Amino acid sequence: MKNKDIIITINSLNDIEKLEKLGIKKYAYPLKEFCVGIPNTFLISEIKNDGYIYLNRILDNDGIDKLRSLLKDLPLNIRGIIFDDLGIIELVKDLKIEKILYLSHFNTNLESIKIYLNYVDNVIISTDITEEETKYINNALNGKLTVFVLGYVMAMYSRRYLIDNYSKFHNLPYKNNLVIENTNHKFLVYENEFGTCFYHLPLYNGLKLLNLNAKNYFINAVFLSVEDIKDLLEGTSNIEYDEGFLNTETTFKLKGDIDD
């Protein structure tokens, strides 16, 4: 198991020693004021040697300006940055750090990923494609891919305070970190000052993709303890999970389409 090639988001600085015992030594720190759907975030000054900055929200003009200011005095111990706002490419283009683009649901085909690799060092491939498609793209890129292997996958987020608004409208007690269900779909919903995030339930488990020859493997550890991670890696966890679209194609022929 290629634990040494895993990049994992951390929930606490106290988790690092435990993760090292699992052979995981690359850490992504959710950056304070630049993340949505993540309870625990960190200042740049808290990032340990060779850590990655992790940002997962789309920035407005104020956010871009604030990030530009932070990056001007970036400590030398920063190994890289993981982000999903394309505007950040311009901010980091001259920085001598690893640049990893994570567009969640958009990095789904070889040609678009090739284009992005003209601007960044690495791309986290979407979890919305099959195992065979993932293998094909990874092999074609010859080691320039990061594969998402474990964690709660964000389905969407809104800048609106949906939980707070709902509670006020219906005169209900405010309760964050909710599990909701819509028909046969379940979501874990978490709200912070930047909006409301919906994570797909159950947990995504693509650990079988660790057998690929990718550059990195990504674990989003939000709402997971180190003990949860350990049990999942060892195959002894009781947490409910699925394999997303690894075994399910998401391309469909519309009625009336004509075969070539």
C-alpha positions in Angstrom: 0.0 0.0 0.0 1.4 3.4 -1.1 0.7 5.3 2.1 3.8 7.4 1.5 2.3 8.8 -1.6 -1.0 9.8 0.1 -1.9 13.4 0.6 -4.4 13.8 3.4 -6.3 16.8 4.8 -5.9 17.1 8.5 -8.4 18.0 11.2 -5.9 18.7 14.0 -2.2 19.2 14.4 -2.3 16.4 17.0 -3.2 14.0 14.2 0.1 14.3 12.5 2.1 11.9 14.8 -0.7 9.3 14.5 -0.8 9.6 10.7 3.0 9.2 10.5 2.6 5.8 12.2 0.3 4.8 9.3 3.0 5.8 6.9 1.2 8.9 5.7 3.6 11.8 5.5 2.0 14.4 3.2 -0.5 16.8 4.8 -2.9 19.3 3.3 -4.0 22.1 5.7 -7.4 23.6 5.0 -6.6 27.3 5.0 -8.5 29.6 7.4 -11.0 31.9 5.6 -10.6 30.0 2.3 -12.6 26.8 2.9 -16.2 25.8 3.0 -17.7 22.7 4.6 -14.7 22.1 6.8 -14.9 22.7 10.6 -11.2 22.9 11.4 -9.0 25.3 9.4 -5.4 26.6 9.9 -3.3 29.7 9.5 -0.4 29.5 7.1 1.9 29.9 10.1 0.6 26.6 11.5 1.6 24.6 8.4 4.4 22.2 9.2 7.4 21.5 7.0 6.5 20.3 3.4 2.8 20.9 4.0 0.2 21.7 1.4 -2.2 24.7 1.5 -5.7 23.5 0.8 -8.5 25.8 -0.5 -11.8 24.5 -1.7 -14.1 27.5 -2.3 -14.6 29.9 -5.2 -13.2 33.3 -4.3 -14.7 36.7 -4.9 -12.5 39.8 -5.6 -11.9 40.4 -1.9 -10.9 36.7 -1.4 -8.5 36.9 -4.4 -6.9 40.1 -3.0 -6.5 38.6 0.5 -5.0 35.4 -0.9 -2.6 37.4 -3.1 -1.4 39.2 0.0 -0.9 35.9 1.9 1.1 34.4 -0.9 3.5 37.3 -1.2 5.2 36.2 2.1 4.8 32.5 1.7 7.0 30.6 4.2 9.7 28.4 2.6 8.4 25.3 4.3 5.3 25.2 2.0 5.4 22.2 -0.3 2.4 23.0 -2.5 -1.1 24.2 -2.9 -4.3 22.4 -3.7 -7.2 24.5 -5.1 -10.3 24.6 -7.3 -10.7 28.2 -8.3 -9.1 28.8 -11.7 -8.4 32.4 -10.8 -5.8 31.1 -8.4 -3.6 29.9 -11.3 -2.6 33.4 -12.1 -1.7 34.1 -8.4 0.6 31.0 -8.0 2.1 30.8 -11.5 5.5 32.1 -10.4 5.6 30.4 -7.0 8.2 27.6 -6.7 5.7 25.2 -5.1 3.7 22.2 -6.4 0.4 23.3 -7.9 -2.4 20.8 -7.8 -5.8 21.6 -9.4 -8.9 20.0 -7.9 -12.1 20.8 -9.8 -14.2 18.2 -8.1 -16.6 17.2 -10.8 -14.9 18.6 -13.9 -11.6 16.8 -14.4 -13.3 13.9 -16.1 -11.5 13.5 -19.4 -8.0 13.2 -20.8 -8.0 16.2 -23.2 -9.2 18.8 -20.6 -6.7 17.5 -18.0 -3.9 17.9 -20.6 -4.9 21.5 -21.1 -4.9 22.2 -17.3 -1.4 20.6 -17.0 -0.1 23.4 -19.1 -0.7 25.7 -16.1 -0.4 23.4 -13.0 1.9 20.5 -12.0 -0.8 18.0 -11.1 -4.5 17.4 -11.3 -6.8 15.5 -8.9 -9.1 13.4 -11.2 -12.8 13.5 -10.6 -14.6 10.7 -8.8 -17.4 10.8 -11.3 -15.8 8.4 -13.8 -15.2 4.6 -13.8 -12.2 2.7 -12.6 -11.3 1.8 -16.2 -11.5 5.5 -17.3 -9.4 6.5 -14.3 -6.7 3.9 -15.2 -6.7 5.0 -18.9 -6.2 8.7 -18.0 -3.6 7.9 -15.4 -1.6 5.8 -17.8 -1.8 8.3 -20.6 -0.5 11.1 -18.3 2.4 9.0 -17.2 2.5 10.0 -13.5 1.1 13.5 -13.5 -2.2 12.6 -11.8 -3.5 12.6 -8.2 -6.2 10.1 -7.5 -9.0 10.7 -4.9 -9.1 7.5 -3.0 -11.1 8.1 0.2 -13.4 10.7 1.8 -16.7 12.5 1.7 -17.1 14.0 -1.8 -18.7 17.4 -2.0 -21.8 17.3 -4.2 -22.3 21.1 -4.2 -22.1 24.2 -2.1 -24.0 27.4 -1.9 -22.9 30.8 -0.5 -26.2 31.1 1.2 -26.7 30.0 4.8 -29.2 27.3 4.0 -29.4 25.7 7.4 -29.6 29.0 9.2 -32.3 30.3 6.8 -34.3 27.1 7.1 -34.2 27.2 10.9 -35.3 30.8 11.1 -38.1 30.4 8.5 -39.6 27.3 10.3 -38.8 28.6 13.8 -36.6 25.6 14.5 -33.5 25.3 16.7 -30.3 25.8 14.7 -28.4 22.5 14.2 -25.4 22.3 12.0 -23.7 19.1 10.6 -27.0 17.5 9.5 -27.8 14.4 7.6 -30.7 15.0 5.2 -32.4 12.8 2.6 -34.0 13.6 -0.7 -35.8 10.7 -2.3 -33.2 8.0 -2.3 -30.2 10.3 -1.9 -28.6 11.3 1.4 -26.3 14.2 2.2 -24.1 15.4 5.0 -24.7 19.2 5.3 -22.3 21.6 7.0 -22.5 25.4 7.1 -19.8 28.0 8.0 -19.4 31.7 7.3 -18.8 31.1 3.6 -21.9 29.1 2.9 -23.4 25.6 3.1 -21.8 22.5 1.8 -23.5 19.2 0.8 -21.4 16.0 0.9 -22.7 12.8 -0.7 -23.5 9.9 1.6 -22.3 7.3 2.1 -18.5 7.8 2.3 -16.6 7.3 -1.0 -14.1 4.5 -0.9 -11.8 4.1 -3.9 -8.9 2.6 -2.0 -8.6 -0.1 -4.7 -7.1 2.7 -6.9 -4.0 2.7 -4.7 -2.7 0.0 -7.2 -2.4 2.6 -9.9 1.0 4.2 -10.7 -0.2 7.7 -9.9 2.0 10.5 -8.5 -0.3 11.0 -5.4 -3.4 9.7 -3.8 -5.7 12.0 -2.0 -7.8 11.5 1.1 -10.3 14.1 2.3 -10.4 13.3 6.0 -13.1 15.9 6.9 -15.4 14.3 9.5 -13.1 11.3 9.8 -10.8 10.5 12.8 -7.3 9.0 12.4 -8.8 5.8 13.8 -11.4 5.8 11.1 -8.7 6.3 8.4 -6.7 3.4 9.9 -9.6 1.1 9.9 -10.6 2.0 6.4 -7.1 1.4 5.1 -7.0 -1.9 6.8 -10.5 -2.9 5.6 -11.9 -3.3 9.2 -14.1 -0.2 9.3 -17.8 -0.3 10.1 -18.4 3.0 8.4 -20.9 2.7 5.5 -19.3 3.5 2.1 -19.7 3.0 -1.6 -17.4 3.1 -4.6 -19.1 6.0 -6.3 -19.1 5.7 -10.1 -16.1 3.4 -10.3 -18.3 0.6 -11.5 -21.1 2.7 -13.1 -20.7 4.6 -16.3 -22.4 8.0 -16.4 -22.7 8.4 -20.1 -26.1 7.7 -21.5 -27.6 7.8 -25.0 -30.6 10.1 -25.3 -33.8 8.8 -26.8 -33.7 9.5 -30.5 -29.9 9.6 -30.8 -28.6 8.2 -34.1 -25.7 5.7 -34.1 -22.7 6.7 -36.1 
